[in-house]
């Protein structure tokens, strides 16, 4: 099993404004999309790679067999990988 990795969420100016963790960049991007972020740029901590995703979230009915405390409508997130960039060397 692979270990959890940390990804820093970057804004348009290049400032890192949040940390999302997951085993893959996609898993971390799904967490960001669930919070309503659409242009997702994640830098893997310890590297100079930036993973770029387009995210969306839509309101859907809760799945069958879900717990009773879950509301009737829930947010469902989806992401699509756009590419990978490398940070320039300083």
Secondary structure, DSSP 8 states (H G I E B T S, - for coil): ----EEEEEE-TTS-EEEEEEESSHHHHHHHHHHTT--EEEEEETTS-EEEEEEEEEEEEE--TT--TTS-SEEEEEEEEEEEEEE----
